[in-house]
Amino acid sequence: MLLPNILLTGTPGVGKTTLGKELASRSGLKYINVGDLAREGQLYDGYDEEYECPILDEDRVVDELENQMSEGGVIVDYHGCDFFPEHWFHIVFVLQADNSVLYKRLETRGYNEKKLKENIQCEIFQVLYEEALASYKEEIVHQLPSNKPEDLEDNINQILKWIEQ
């Protein structure tokens, strides 16, 4: 039986990476941070001056991941999800954090005011949850709270149970 592929998505700062790495170490699944993958392989298509960040080349990212995804057992971490092929994922978790918590996390990362504001708005309007619902079957999309250490533990246990089934 193929091991499941899991997508962790949500606004930057909600805790995808922390959850993904911990989950991988406890489940034996492979963890892939799309941001790191893009950085290592220079999978970019220009630079966004306004947001001070490179623009992801989504097609190249998909090509890069295709083989691993078809083998199964991969946890993918990225704040966008509408460009991944729908058949890749068995389950999608959208992490969410309270605005006050999120604001502090992003401030610590040194986000500029514009980037801070837009990410907080993105969270308020549940943009990434809506994107996930629009991109995948509703029954595989789940929201998870990600505000405190106990949430992390609960989320890990919940996902590990799901993997076992």
C-alpha positions in Angstrom: 0.0 0.0 0.0 1.2 3.5 -0.9 1.9 5.8 2.0 -0.2 8.9 2.0 0.9 12.4 0.8 -0.1 15.2 3.1 -0.2 18.9 2.4 0.3 21.4 5.2 -0.8 24.9 4.1 -1.8 28.2 5.6 -0.6 31.8 6.0 3.2 32.2 6.6 3.8 32.0 10.4 1.1 29.6 11.3 3.5 26.8 12.1 3.6 24.6 9.0 7.3 23.9 9.2 7.4 23.1 12.9 4.5 20.7 12.5 5.9 19.2 9.3 9.4 18.5 10.6 8.0 17.0 13.9 5.5 14.9 12.0 8.1 13.6 9.6 10.4 12.6 12.5 7.6 10.7 14.3 5.9 9.1 11.2 8.9 8.3 9.0 7.3 10.2 6.1 9.5 12.5 4.0 9.2 16.3 4.7 9.5 18.8 1.9 9.5 22.5 2.4 8.7 24.0 -1.0 10.4 27.3 -0.1 13.6 25.5 0.7 13.3 23.3 -2.4 12.8 26.4 -4.6 15.8 28.1 -3.0 18.1 25.1 -3.4 17.1 24.5 -7.1 16.6 28.1 -7.9 13.1 27.4 -9.1 12.2 31.0 -9.6 10.7 33.1 -12.3 11.9 36.6 -11.4 11.7 38.8 -8.3 8.8 40.6 -6.7 10.1 44.1 -5.8 7.0 45.0 -3.8 7.1 42.0 -1.5 10.9 41.7 -1.6 10.9 38.0 -2.5 11.6 35.8 -5.5 8.6 34.6 -7.6 8.1 30.8 -7.5 8.2 29.0 -10.8 5.2 26.7 -10.1 5.6 24.5 -13.1 9.2 23.7 -12.3 8.3 23.0 -8.7 5.6 20.5 -9.8 8.1 18.9 -12.2 10.7 18.7 -9.4 8.2 17.0 -7.0 6.4 14.7 -9.4 8.4 11.5 -8.9 8.5 11.7 -5.1 4.8 12.4 -5.0 4.0 9.4 -7.1 6.0 7.2 -4.7 3.9 8.5 -1.7 4.8 9.2 1.9 5.5 12.9 1.5 4.6 15.8 3.7 4.6 19.0 1.6 4.7 22.4 3.3 3.8 25.6 1.4 1.6 28.6 1.9 -0.1 28.2 -1.5 -1.8 25.1 -2.8 -3.8 25.9 -6.0 -1.0 24.9 -8.4 -0.3 21.4 -7.1 -2.1 18.6 -9.0 -5.2 17.6 -7.1 -4.4 13.8 -7.2 -1.1 14.4 -5.3 -2.7 14.7 -1.8 -4.7 12.3 0.3 -5.4 14.9 2.9 -4.9 18.7 3.3 -4.4 20.4 6.6 -4.8 24.2 6.7 -3.2 25.6 9.8 -4.6 28.7 11.5 -3.4 31.0 14.1 -5.0 33.9 16.0 -4.1 37.3 14.6 -2.2 38.4 17.7 -0.2 35.2 17.8 0.5 35.4 14.0 1.4 39.1 14.2 4.1 38.4 16.8 5.5 35.5 14.8 5.8 37.5 11.6 7.2 40.5 13.4 9.9 38.3 14.8 10.7 37.3 11.2 11.3 40.9 10.3 8.4 41.2 7.8 7.8 44.8 6.6 4.6 46.6 7.5 2.9 45.9 4.2 3.8 42.2 4.2 2.6 41.9 7.9 -0.7 43.6 7.1 -1.4 41.5 4.0 -0.6 38.2 5.8 -2.8 39.1 8.7 -5.7 40.0 6.3 -5.0 36.8 4.5 -5.6 34.9 7.8 -8.7 37.0 8.7 -10.4 36.2 5.4 -9.3 32.6 5.5 -7.8 33.0 2.0 -5.8 29.8 2.1 -8.6 27.8 3.5 -10.8 29.0 0.7 -8.0 28.2 -1.8 -7.7 24.7 -0.4 -11.5 24.1 -0.6 -11.4 25.4 -4.2 -8.5 23.1 -5.1 -9.3 19.8 -3.4 -12.3 17.7 -2.5 -13.9 19.3 0.6 -13.9 16.1 2.6 -10.0 15.9 2.5 -9.5 19.5 3.7 -9.2 20.1 7.5 -8.5 23.2 9.6 -6.2 22.9 12.5 -5.6 25.5 15.3 -1.9 26.5 15.7 -1.6 29.0 18.5 0.2 27.2 21.4 2.5 24.2 22.0 -0.5 22.1 23.1 -2.0 22.6 19.7 1.1 21.3 18.0 1.0 18.2 20.1 -2.7 17.6 19.4 -2.2 18.2 15.7 0.7 15.7 15.5 -1.3 13.1 17.4 -4.4 13.6 15.2 -2.4 13.4 12.0 -0.4 10.3 13.2 -3.7 8.6 14.0 -5.0 9.4 10.5 -1.8 8.1 8.9 -2.1 4.8 10.8 -5.6 4.3 9.4 
